[in-house]
Amino acid sequence: MRVGITGLGYSGKSSLFHTLTEQAPEAPSGKPHRRLGRALVPDERVEYIAQNENAQKKTYAVVNFLDPDGFPPESGKSLNTELLAMIRGCDMIALVIRAFKSPSIMHPLGSIDPMRDLINCFSDLVIQDLAVLEGRFERTSRSYNGGDKDLKPEFDTLVKAIASLGDDMFLSQIEWSKQETEILTRFEPLTLKSGIVVLNVDEDAAFGRGGVGVPPDVKQLCESRGWGVGAVRLSIESEVMEIELDERKSFSRELGIAETVRDRFLVAVYERLGLLSYYTAGPKEAAARAIRRGDTAWDAAGKIHSDIQRGFIRAEVMSFDDYKEHGSEDAVKRAGKYRIEKKEYVVQEGDIFFFRFNV
């Protein structure tokens, strides 16, 4: 899963990237490019499985992050075409909105106004989607009106989408059929994606889960678009990430941070993308992987290796709760809670798999 980070100039988007991935800031390159990083999802179940199986290796689920970087300062007044094009292929958008004041870091628009910036950024997303879909519609309508009636589903879907965007609505606010969704997904619309607004507040401001520290009008606008929102103090969080791992918890407590933005953000990504974790266990490796709710054992096999998916025979499954209760795979079998499932089996949170396959 990949999350694209964006925001106006000097909003703190690169600080968020650094906080999430621990990658140090780069020196200015003078040329726009995409920085890629990743974060391991903390998981106590991996720790338990690894200890119980005496596993040689621990593997955690991963969330990947993309940060468009290197844009000139004057481009920071809006989410321009090139910046948004870089994140169009991501599964989710993290939009950083500045709410902190700093005499040494001027806002590109001259003043701090989170609601104004949020409205402008949301408008930029709509405008970029309109440009992409209207360009496609010109080509589709020419062929459709020229007699290619197979294009009717695409023609009708584009008409509906363009009308919705013209009313300043996100495509995610509209109800779409399965066929319409498949058609729209080809064009990777920004407003069809899940999103989280990260409100970057002052060091002494309130922050946290449940909208703590988020102005009511900002929260209402985000919720109307189907986006999540949370307040963070990135200036402090960035400092925390500079501390040695063993000292972070105590340092965070001293600063009044009960839970880091990385932990909160990764939980939010899971929730908004509809992800769950499944596991494999053995003496060689204890591993967690992320998968979308509703995906099958066949999908889960493919995330481990294409050969396992291609030669899938069956999945042997037990729940983590049963594994922990009974203490071992053999004990789960003796308790009658070890199952054989076909490739159509829908993966459940906490499933531990052993795949039988032949290639």
C-alpha positions as CSV (number, residue, x, y, z in Angstrom):
1,M,0.0,0.0,0.0
2,R,1.3,3.5,-0.9
3,V,0.4,6.8,0.7
4,G,1.1,10.0,-1.2
5,I,2.0,13.0,0.9
6,T,1.1,16.5,-0.4
7,G,0.5,20.0,0.9
8,L,1.3,23.6,0.2
9,G,4.8,25.0,0.5
10,Y,6.2,25.1,4.1
11,S,3.2,23.1,5.5
12,G,5.4,20.4,6.9
13,K,4.8,17.6,4.4
14,S,8.5,16.6,4.3
15,S,8.6,16.7,8.1
16,L,5.7,14.2,8.1
17,F,7.6,12.0,5.6
18,H,10.7,12.1,7.9
19,T,8.6,11.3,11.0
20,L,6.9,8.4,9.3
21,T,9.9,6.8,7.6
22,E,12.9,8.1,9.6
23,Q,14.5,9.1,6.4
24,A,16.7,12.2,6.9
25,P,15.7,15.4,4.9
26,E,17.5,15.8,1.6
27,A,19.5,18.7,0.4
28,P,17.7,20.8,-2.2
29,S,18.1,19.3,-5.6
30,G,16.5,22.1,-7.7
31,K,14.6,19.4,-9.6
32,P,11.2,17.9,-8.7
33,H,11.4,14.2,-7.8
34,R,9.7,11.6,-5.8
35,R,11.1,10.4,-2.5
36,L,10.1,6.9,-1.5
37,G,10.1,5.6,2.1
38,R,8.4,3.0,4.2
39,A,7.3,2.4,7.8
40,L,6.9,-1.0,9.5
41,V,3.6,-1.4,11.2
42,P,4.2,-2.2,15.0
43,D,2.6,-5.6,15.8
44,E,2.7,-7.4,19.1
45,R,1.4,-10.5,17.5
46,V,4.5,-10.8,15.4
47,E,6.6,-10.5,18.5
48,Y,4.6,-13.3,20.2
49,I,4.7,-15.6,17.3
50,A,8.5,-15.1,16.8
51,Q,9.2,-15.8,20.5
52,N,6.9,-18.8,20.5
53,E,8.3,-20.3,17.4
54,N,11.9,-19.3,18.1
55,A,11.9,-17.7,14.7
56,Q,15.1,-16.6,13.1
57,K,13.5,-13.6,11.4
58,K,10.6,-11.2,12.1
59,T,8.8,-9.5,9.2
60,Y,6.3,-6.7,9.7
61,A,3.5,-5.3,7.5
62,V,4.8,-2.3,5.5
63,V,3.1,1.0,4.5
64,N,5.0,2.8,1.7
65,F,5.1,6.6,1.5
66,L,5.8,8.9,-1.4
67,D,6.8,12.6,-0.9
68,P,7.0,14.8,-4.0
69,D,10.1,17.0,-3.3
70,G,12.3,19.6,-4.9
71,F,9.6,22.0,-6.2
72,P,10.6,25.7,-6.3
73,P,9.2,28.0,-3.5
74,E,6.9,29.9,-5.8
75,S,5.0,26.7,-6.7
76,G,4.0,26.2,-3.1
77,K,0.8,28.4,-3.4
78,S,-1.2,25.5,-4.8
79,L,-1.2,21.8,-5.5
80,N,0.1,22.1,-9.0
81,T,-0.3,19.6,-11.8
82,E,3.2,18.1,-11.6
83,L,3.0,17.6,-7.8
84,L,-0.3,15.8,-8.0
85,A,0.7,13.7,-11.0
86,M,3.4,12.2,-8.8
87,I,0.9,10.9,-6.2
88,R,-1.9,9.9,-8.6
89,G,-0.9,6.2,-8.5
90,C,-1.0,6.0,-4.7
91,D,-3.8,4.2,-2.8
92,M,-4.3,7.1,-0.4
93,I,-3.5,10.8,0.1
94,A,-2.2,12.5,3.2
95,L,-2.7,16.3,2.9
96,V,-0.7,18.4,5.3
97,I,-2.3,21.7,6.2
98,R,-0.3,24.3,8.1
99,A,-1.8,25.6,11.4
100,F,1.5,26.7,13.1
101,K,3.0,30.2,13.2
102,S,6.6,30.9,12.6
103,P,8.3,34.3,11.9
104,S,11.2,32.5,10.2
105,I,9.0,30.3,7.9
106,M,6.7,32.5,5.9
107,H,3.5,31.0,4.5
108,P,3.4,31.1,0.7
109,L,0.0,33.0,0.8
110,G,1.2,35.4,3.5
111,S,-0.9,34.4,6.5
112,I,-2.0,31.3,8.5
113,D,-5.5,30.2,7.6
114,P,-6.1,26.4,7.8
115,M,-9.7,26.6,6.5
116,R,-8.7,28.7,3.5
117,D,-5.8,26.3,2.6
118,L,-8.0,23.3,3.0
119,I,-10.7,24.7,0.7
120,N,-8.0,25.7,-1.9
121,C,-6.3,22.3,-1.8
122,F,-9.6,20.4,-2.1
123,S,-10.4,22.6,-5.1
124,D,-7.0,21.8,-6.6
125,L,-7.8,18.1,-6.4
126,V,-11.2,18.6,-8.1
127,I,-9.6,20.8,-10.8
128,Q,-6.9,18.2,-11.6
129,D,-9.5,15.4,-11.9
130,L,-11.6,17.5,-14.2
131,A,-8.7,18.1,-16.4
132,V,-7.9,14.4,-16.7
133,L,-11.5,13.2,-17.2
134,E,-12.4,16.0,-19.6
135,G,-9.4,15.1,-21.7
136,R,-10.4,11.5,-21.8
137,F,-14.1,12.4,-22.5
138,E,-13.1,14.3,-25.7
139,R,-11.5,11.1,-27.1
140,T,-14.2,8.8,-25.8
141,S,-17.1,11.0,-27.1
142,R,-15.5,11.2,-30.6
143,S,-15.3,7.4,-30.9
144,Y,-18.7,6.8,-29.3
145,N,-20.5,9.4,-31.5
146,G,-18.6,7.9,-34.4
147,G,-20.4,4.6,-33.9
148,D,-18.4,2.7,-31.3
149,K,-21.3,1.8,-29.0
150,D,-19.1,-0.5,-26.8
151,L,-17.9,2.8,-25.3
152,K,-21.3,3.6,-23.9
153,P,-20.5,2.5,-20.2
154,E,-17.4,4.7,-20.3
155,F,-19.2,7.6,-21.9
156,D,-22.0,7.6,-19.4
157,T,-19.6,7.2,-16.4
158,L,-17.5,10.1,-17.6
159,V,-20.6,12.3,-18.1
160,K,-21.6,11.5,-14.5
161,A,-18.2,12.1,-13.0
162,I,-17.6,15.4,-14.8
163,A,-21.0,16.7,-13.7
164,S,-20.2,15.8,-10.1
165,L,-16.8,17.4,-10.2
166,G,-18.4,20.5,-11.8
167,D,-20.6,20.7,-8.7
168,D,-17.4,20.7,-6.6
169,M,-18.0,17.2,-5.2
170,F,-15.4,14.6,-4.7
171,L,-16.0,11.4,-6.7
172,S,-15.8,9.5,-3.4
173,Q,-19.0,11.3,-2.3
174,I,-21.0,9.8,-5.2
175,E,-22.4,6.3,-5.4
176,W,-20.9,4.2,-8.2
177,S,-21.7,0.8,-9.5
178,K,-19.0,-1.9,-9.7
179,Q,-18.6,-1.3,-13.4
180,E,-18.4,2.5,-13.0
181,T,-15.8,2.2,-10.3
182,E,-13.7,-0.1,-12.5
183,I,-13.9,2.5,-15.3
184,L,-13.0,5.4,-13.1
185,T,-10.1,3.6,-11.5
186,R,-8.3,3.4,-14.8
187,F,-7.8,7.1,-14.7
188,E,-6.6,7.2,-11.0
189,P,-8.8,10.1,-9.9
190,L,-7.5,11.9,-6.9
191,T,-10.9,12.6,-5.4
192,L,-11.9,8.9,-5.6
193,K,-9.1,8.0,-3.1
194,S,-9.2,7.7,0.6
195,G,-7.6,10.7,2.3
196,I,-6.4,12.0,5.7
197,V,-5.8,15.7,6.5
198,V,-2.9,16.2,8.8
199,L,-3.3,19.5,10.6
200,N,0.3,20.6,11.6
201,V,-0.3,22.7,14.8
202,D,1.9,24.7,17.1
203,E,4.0,23.0,19.8
204,D,1.6,24.3,22.6
205,A,-1.6,23.4,20.8
206,A,-3.9,20.5,21.6
207,F,-3.6,17.5,19.4
208,G,-4.6,13.8,19.2
209,R,-7.2,11.3,18.3
210,G,-10.9,12.1,17.9
211,G,-10.4,15.5,16.4
212,V,-8.6,17.0,19.4
213,G,-7.0,20.2,18.3
214,V,-8.9,20.4,15.0
215,P,-11.2,23.5,14.4
216,P,-14.9,22.5,14.0
217,D,-15.2,24.0,10.5
218,V,-12.1,22.1,9.3
219,K,-13.4,18.8,10.8
220,Q,-16.8,19.3,9.2
221,L,-15.4,20.0,5.8
222,C,-13.1,16.9,6.0
223,E,-16.0,14.7,7.1
224,S,-18.3,16.0,4.4
225,R,-15.7,14.8,1.8
226,G,-15.3,11.5,3.6
227,W,-11.7,12.3,4.7
228,G,-10.2,11.7,8.1
229,V,-8.5,14.5,10.0
230,G,-6.1,14.8,12.9
231,A,-3.9,17.4,14.6
232,V,-0.2,16.7,15.0
233,R,2.8,18.7,16.2
234,L,5.4,17.8,13.6
235,S,8.1,20.0,15.0
236,I,8.1,18.0,18.2
237,E,7.5,14.6,16.5
238,S,10.5,15.2,14.2
239,E,12.7,15.7,17.3
240,V,11.4,12.5,18.8
241,M,12.5,10.5,15.7
242,E,16.1,11.9,16.2
243,I,16.3,10.2,19.6
244,E,17.7,6.6,19.9
245,L,14.9,4.0,19.8
246,D,15.4,2.9,23.4
247,E,15.0,6.5,24.7
248,R,12.0,7.5,22.6
249,K,9.2,6.4,24.9
250,S,10.6,8.2,27.9
251,F,11.4,11.3,25.9
252,S,7.9,11.2,24.4
253,R,6.3,11.0,27.8
254,E,8.3,14.0,29.0
255,L,6.8,16.0,26.0
256,G,3.3,14.8,26.8
257,I,3.1,12.5,23.7
258,A,1.4,9.2,24.7
259,E,1.4,7.9,21.1
260,T,3.6,9.0,18.2
261,V,2.1,10.3,15.0
262,R,3.6,7.3,13.2
263,D,1.6,4.9,15.3
264,R,-1.6,6.9,15.0
265,F,-1.1,7.4,11.3
266,L,-0.5,3.8,10.5
267,V,-3.7,2.8,12.5
268,A,-5.6,5.4,10.5
269,V,-4.2,4.1,7.2
270,Y,-5.4,0.6,8.1
271,E,-8.9,1.8,9.0
272,R,-9.4,4.0,6.0
273,L,-8.1,1.6,3.4
274,G,-10.0,-1.3,5.0
275,L,-6.9,-3.3,5.7
276,L,-6.3,-6.3,8.1
277,S,-3.2,-8.3,9.1
278,Y,-2.6,-12.0,8.5
279,Y,0.4,-14.1,9.5
280,T,2.7,-16.9,8.7
281,A,4.6,-18.7,11.5
282,G,7.5,-21.0,11.7
283,P,11.1,-21.4,12.9
284,K,12.5,-19.5,9.9
285,E,10.2,-16.5,10.0
286,A,7.3,-14.9,11.8
287,A,5.6,-12.5,9.4
288,A,2.7,-10.1,9.2
289,R,1.2,-8.9,5.9
290,A,-1.5,-6.4,5.1
291,I,-4.5,-7.3,2.9
292,R,-7.8,-5.6,2.1
293,R,-10.9,-6.8,3.9
294,G,-12.8,-9.2,1.6
295,D,-9.7,-10.5,-0.1
296,T,-9.3,-14.3,-0.2
297,A,-6.7,-16.9,0.7
298,W,-5.7,-17.0,-2.9
299,D,-5.0,-13.2,-2.7
300,A,-3.0,-13.7,0.5
301,A,-0.9,-16.4,-1.1
302,G,0.0,-14.1,-3.9
303,K,1.3,-11.4,-1.5
304,I,3.8,-13.9,-0.2
305,H,5.0,-15.2,-3.6
306,S,3.5,-15.6,-7.0
307,D,4.5,-19.3,-7.1
308,I,2.4,-20.0,-4.0
309,Q,-0.6,-18.4,-5.6
310,R,0.0,-20.1,-9.0
311,G,0.3,-23.5,-7.5
312,F,-2.3,-23.1,-4.7
313,I,-3.7,-26.4,-3.4
314,R,-5.2,-25.4,0.0
315,A,-4.7,-23.1,3.0
316,E,-4.3,-24.4,6.5
317,V,-5.6,-21.8,8.9
318,M,-5.8,-21.0,12.6
319,S,-6.7,-17.8,14.4
320,F,-4.0,-16.0,16.4
321,D,-6.3,-16.0,19.4
322,D,-6.6,-19.8,19.3
323,Y,-2.8,-20.1,18.7
324,K,-2.1,-18.0,21.7
325,E,-4.7,-19.7,23.9
326,H,-3.4,-23.3,23.1
327,G,0.2,-22.4,22.7
328,S,1.2,-24.2,19.5
329,E,-0.1,-25.4,16.1
330,D,-0.2,-29.0,17.3
331,A,-2.3,-27.9,20.3
332,V,-4.7,-26.0,18.1
333,K,-5.1,-29.1,15.9
334,R,-5.9,-31.2,19.0
335,A,-8.5,-28.7,20.1
336,G,-10.2,-29.1,16.7
337,K,-9.7,-25.5,15.7
338,Y,-7.3,-26.0,12.8
339,R,-9.0,-25.6,9.5
340,I,-8.5,-26.5,5.8
341,E,-9.7,-23.8,3.5
342,K,-10.0,-23.4,-0.3
343,K,-8.7,-20.4,-2.3
344,E,-12.1,-18.7,-2.0
345,Y,-11.9,-18.4,1.8
346,V,-12.2,-14.8,2.9
347,V,-9.2,-13.8,5.1
348,Q,-10.1,-12.7,8.7
349,E,-8.1,-10.4,11.0
350,G,-5.4,-12.4,12.8
351,D,-5.5,-15.5,10.6
352,I,-2.3,-17.6,10.6
353,F,-1.7,-19.4,7.3
354,F,0.3,-22.3,6.1
355,F,-0.1,-22.7,2.3
356,R,0.1,-26.0,0.4
357,F,1.1,-25.5,-3.2
358,N,2.7,-27.2,-6.1
359,V,4.5,-25.7,-9.1
